Amino acid sequence: MAYSKILRRLREKKTNYKKRGTMLMGKRDFITVNITNENTQVQILTPGMIGDKVVASAHSRYLLKKGWKGSRKSVPAAYLTGYLAGKKAIGKGAKGAIMYTGTRKFTQRMAAALKGIIDAGLEVPADPETFPDDERINGEHLTVKNEVSKIKFAIDSEAK
């Protein structure tokens, strides 16, 4: 009986190598959204055979500096984090990207972050039907209300 070695990241279900291989062949920038128990992180990366290079990154802790109250992993927080990452990427010369979910499922919070990136001006192929409603993006469903437009304006003023 022969032993076949299974790659560690495949064994731990962290990397889908078939999906990653097709993404690398496309040679386009890609977006990753990581939502943890407390925060949201959005990165825009350039793929490479040696390793990926981060073009722009945004973390939901930035929202605390702008007076954010409440959860940093909610739909409005994911939208604003994606918007910030998109503005940073455009400032560094990025034009377009694709969404890469890896082994994770595509959720409404990921869709909100993607809508934020698109609203920032980055060209991303996406179906508008997958995005959450404007009421959810503005946080009208939450008990702790935040002014999304005010923080979005602050991001715009910093980006210029």
For each residue, the residues with C-beta under 8 A, 3 or more apart:
1:
2:
3:
4:
5:
6: 10 11
7: 10 11 15 17
8: 11 12
9: 12 14 15
10: 6 7 13 14 15 17
11: 6 7 8
12: 8 9
13: 10 103
14: 9 10 102 103
15: 7 9 10 20 102 103
16: 19 20 102 103
17: 7 10 20 21
18: 21 22
19: 16 22 23 100 102
20: 15 16 17 23 24 100 102
21: 17 18 24 25
22: 18 19 25 26
23: 19 20 26 28 30 47 98 100
24: 20 21 27 47 49
25: 21 22
26: 22 23 98
27: 24 47
28: 23 47 96 97 98
29: 44 45 46 47 55 89 94 96 97 98
30: 23 44 45 47 97 98 99 100
31: 42 43 44 45 85 97 98 99 100 114 117 124
32: 42 43 45 100 101 102
33: 40 41 42 78 82 99 101 109 110 113 114
34: 40 41 42 43
35: 39 40 41 73 78 107 109 110
36: 39 40 41 73
37: 73
38: 72 73
39: 35 36 59 60 61 72 73
40: 33 34 35 36 59 60 72 73 77 78 81 109 113
41: 33 34 35 36 57 58 59 60 81
42: 31 32 33 34 57 58 78 81 82 84 85 113 116 117
43: 31 32 34 54 56 57 58 85
44: 29 30 31 54 55 56 57 85 86 88 89 94 97 117 122
45: 29 30 31 32 52 53 54 55
46: 29 52 53 55
47: 23 24 27 28 29 30 52
48: 51 52 53
49: 24
50:
51: 48
52: 45 46 47 48
53: 45 46 48
54: 43 44 45 57
55: 29 44 45 46 89 92 94
56: 43 44 85 86 88 89 91 92 94
57: 41 42 43 44 54 85 88
58: 41 42 43 62 81 82 84 85 88
59: 39 40 41 62 81
60: 39 40 41 63 72 73 77 78 80 81
61: 39 64 65 72
62: 58 59 65 66 81 84
63: 60 66 68 72 77 80 81 151
64: 61 67 68 72
65: 61 62
66: 62 63 150 151 154
67: 64 150 151
68: 63 64 72 77 146 151
69: 144 146
70: 74 77 139 142 144 146
71: 74 77 142 144
72: 38 39 40 60 61 63 64 68 77
73: 35 36 37 38 39 40 60 77 78 109
74: 70 71 77 78 109 139 142
75: 78 79 108 109 112 132 136 137 139
76: 79 80 112 136 137 138 139 142 146 148
77: 40 60 63 68 70 71 72 73 74 80 81
78: 33 35 40 42 60 73 74 75 81 82 109 110 112 113 116
79: 75 76 82 83 112 113 115 116 137 148
80: 60 63 76 77 83 84 116 148 151 152 155
81: 40 41 42 58 59 60 62 63 77 78 84 85 113 116
82: 33 42 58 78 79 85 86 112 113 114 115 116 117 120
83: 79 80 86 87 116 117 119 120 152 155
84: 42 58 62 80 81 87 88 116 120 155
85: 31 42 43 44 56 57 58 81 82 88 89 113 116 117 120
86: 44 56 82 83 89 90 116 117 118 119 120 121 122
87: 83 84 90 91 120 121 155 156 159
88: 44 56 57 58 84 85 91 92 159
89: 29 44 55 56 85 86 92 94 97 117 120 122
90: 86 87 93 94 120 121 122 159
91: 56 87 88 159
92: 55 56 88 89
93: 90
94: 29 44 55 56 89 90 97 122
95: 122 123
96: 28 29 122 123 124
97: 28 29 30 31 44 89 94 117 122 123 124
98: 23 26 28 29 30 31 124 125
99: 30 31 33 106 110 114 124 126
100: 19 20 23 30 31 32
101: 32 33 104 105 106 110
102: 14 15 16 19 20 32
103: 13 14 15 16
104: 101 110
105: 101
106: 99 101 110 111 130
107: 35 110 111
108: 75 111 112 132 136
109: 33 35 40 73 74 75 78 112 113
110: 33 35 78 99 101 104 106 107 113 114
111: 106 107 108 114 115 130 131 132
112: 75 76 78 79 82 108 109 115 116 131 132 136 137
113: 33 40 42 78 79 81 82 85 109 110 116 117
114: 31 33 82 99 110 111 117 118 124 126 131
115: 79 82 111 112 118 119 126 131 132 137
116: 42 78 79 80 81 82 83 84 85 86 112 113 119 120
117: 31 42 44 82 83 85 86 89 97 113 114 120 122 124
118: 86 114 115 121 122 123 124 126
119: 83 86 115 116
120: 82 83 84 85 86 87 89 90 116 117
121: 86 87 90 118
122: 44 86 89 90 94 95 96 97 117 118
123: 95 96 97 118
124: 31 96 97 98 99 114 117 118
125: 98
126: 99 114 115 118 130 131
127: 130
128: 131
129:
130: 106 111 126 127
131: 111 112 114 115 126 128 137
132: 75 108 111 112 115 136 137
133: 136 137
134: 137 138
135: 138 140 141
136: 75 76 108 112 132 133 139 140 141
137: 75 76 79 112 115 131 132 133 134 148
138: 76 134 135 148 149
139: 70 74 75 76 136 142 145 146 148
140: 135 136 145
141: 135 136
142: 70 71 74 76 139 145 146
143:
144: 69 70 71
145: 139 140 142
146: 68 69 70 76 139 142 151
147: 150 151
148: 76 79 80 137 138 139 151 152
149: 138 152 153
150: 66 67 147 153 154
151: 63 66 67 68 80 146 147 148 154 155
152: 80 83 148 149 155 156
153: 149 150 156 157
154: 66 150 151 157 158
155: 80 83 84 87 151 152 158 159
156: 87 152 153 159 160
157: 153 154 160
158: 154 155
159: 87 88 90 91 155 156
160: 156 157
